[in-house]
Amino acid sequence: MSRTEPPEITTVAELRAAGHTQRGLREEIRDNLINKLAAGEDPWPGLHGFTDTVLPQVERALLAGHDIVLLGERGQGKTRLLRSLVGLLDEWTPVIADTELGEHPYDPITPEGRRLAADQGDDLRISWRHRDDRYAEKLATPDTSVADLVGDVDPMKVAAGRHLGDPETIHYGLIPRTHRGIVAINELPDLAERIQVAMLNVMEERDIQIRGYALRLPLDVLVVASANPEDYTNRGRIITPLKDRFGAEIRTHYPLEVADEVAMISQEAQLVAEVPDHLLEILARFTRNLRDSAQVNQRSGVSARYTIAGAETVAAAALHRATVLGEPQAVARVVDLAAAVPVLAGKIEWESGQEGREADVTDHLLRLAVAETARHRLRGLDLGPVIDAMADGAEVVTGPRVGATALLDSLPETGDGTFAHIAELLDAEGPGQQAAAVELALEALYLARRVAKDDADDGTSTYG
């Protein structure tokens, strides 16, 4: 979404004359969410599979003004959901110019902001902050300090001659600097417990205290966080007082429908070649099979990044073939799936006792995905003529080094245009897409044990 130009108002007097009213952060988010829902506008563009489960819970939490922690396995879109909250902020908001914390001109909270408001009066200079600049994200790591999140004394300001007790010697941390904005903390359980304690005042009293200073800043921030369940219980934990301060604890999940998984791949994958929809569906079903497998460690999960990386690898294999063979169009086929599985092995954690069986399990689950997709995509199509042609001695050769035209030229004559029907059913246009469609049908027949397939040492496969 492109930015509009900020208002041309430059002083607080002009701001008042324009009729601007101040709203708290939670009121601002609530109003904007209500307006989007009332207008039938999607507040969560780009999120798939959460429409009837996670998003209604998030919307209720925001309407209630609650801080939120998302719990879910890796690759479930938690961070993307947190970042999408930015869209519920006003595009531009006024702040006191040349101050650190983005204070509202009507309500300065720091000694510096109050001094500027007193000295300049109606001529108090203001600037405009875009909503993208009102969102701060921090990955919780063991070396994160209180100074990073809350603040500390700035020794440079003290060395410059200011008194140690001067509040303006403070260097503010991430949370104060996001005053009137959203603070997102990823992997919250990895944050040291003493650092979590420093957040208690921010979450409940909405203020901060730094070292021995009697400085209280009434912050207006929405705190959101993410956590993996295994970290939540084992490697780290969210301390009980901090958990108690989150108004909403929401569980995320992987897409429940194949269509949502395919839409997610299409949106996120950076493809260097064309990958037909039926191949994306195979990858989606393969990933879902892994998530249902007893041999895979489901506490770790199988990330959506696995599917995305698989689609990108399949596209790369197609581009490599097209480049080597000089094909004008690079289109992925079923044969390219074999290139993706080995390079993605490190993204899966297996249950103990599965050593040495990983390749067999993944090969079996991939074949199931191909068969399921073929049944879905080719439902109702009579492939009997193809089987008959194979029984009469016809052979079709394919492989990572066999071009689309060579594959199509080797197809037997079936008499009723079966291969043309396959291409039409899968909306395949051009040699690359047609070869991809035909190869799906041939592999489906092989998996159904209706035709044979011979894999040669050079990587080619012969259906016959």
Stockholm file with secondary structure:
# STOCKHOLM 1.0

chainA/1-464         MSRTEPPEITTVAELRAAGHTQRGLREEIRDNLINKLAAGEDPWPGLHGFTDTVLPQVERALLAGHDIVLLGERGQGKTRLLRSLVGLLDEWTPVIADTELGEHPYDPITPEGRRLAADQGDDLRISWRHRDDRYAEKLATPDTSVADLVGDVDPMKVAAGRHLGDPETIHYGLIPRTHRGIVAINELPDLAERIQVAMLNVMEERDIQIRGYALRLPLDVLVVASANPEDYTNRGRIITPLKDRFGAEIRTHYPLEVADEVAMISQEAQLVAEVPDHLLEILARFTRNLRDSAQVNQRSGVSARYTIAGAETVAAAALHRATVLGEPQAVARVVDLAAAVPVLAGKIEWESGQEGREADVTDHLLRLAVAETARHRLRGLDLGPVIDAMADGAEVVTGPRVGATALLDSLPETGDGTFAHIAELLDAEGPGQQAAAVELALEALYLARRVAKDDADDGTSTYG
#=GR chainA/1-464 SS CCCCCCCCCCBHHHHHHTTCCCCCHHHHHHHHHHHHHHTTCCSSTTCCSCTTTHHHHHHHHHHHTCCEEEECCTTSSHHHHHHHGGGGSCSEEEEETTCSSCCBTTBCCSHHHHHHHHHHGGGCBEEEEEGGGGEEEEECCTTCCHHHHTEEECHHHHHTTCCTTCGGGEEECHHHHTTTEEEEEETGGGSCHHHHHHTHHHHTTCCCCCTTCCCCCCCCEEEEEEECHHIIIIICCCCHHHHHHCSEEEECCCCSSHHHHHHHHHHHCCCSSBCCHHHHHHHHHHHHHHHHCTTBCTTTCCCHHHHHHHHHHHHHHHHHHHHHHTCSSCBCCGGGHHHHHHHTGGGCCBCTTCTTCHHHHHHHHHHHHHHHHHHHHSTTCCCHHHHHHHHTTCCEEECTTCCHHHHHHTCCCCSSCHHHHHHHHTTCCHHHHHHHHHHHHHHHHHHTTSSCEEECTTSCEEEC
#=GC SS_cons         CCCCCCCCCCBHHHHHHTTCCCCCHHHHHHHHHHHHHHTTCCSSTTCCSCTTTHHHHHHHHHHHTCCEEEECCTTSSHHHHHHHGGGGSCSEEEEETTCSSCCBTTBCCSHHHHHHHHHHGGGCBEEEEEGGGGEEEEECCTTCCHHHHTEEECHHHHHTTCCTTCGGGEEECHHHHTTTEEEEEETGGGSCHHHHHHTHHHHTTCCCCCTTCCCCCCCCEEEEEEECHHIIIIICCCCHHHHHHCSEEEECCCCSSHHHHHHHHHHHCCCSSBCCHHHHHHHHHHHHHHHHCTTBCTTTCCCHHHHHHHHHHHHHHHHHHHHHHTCSSCBCCGGGHHHHHHHTGGGCCBCTTCTTCHHHHHHHHHHHHHHHHHHHHSTTCCCHHHHHHHHTTCCEEECTTCCHHHHHHTCCCCSSCHHHHHHHHTTCCHHHHHHHHHHHHHHHHHHTTSSCEEECTTSCEEEC
//
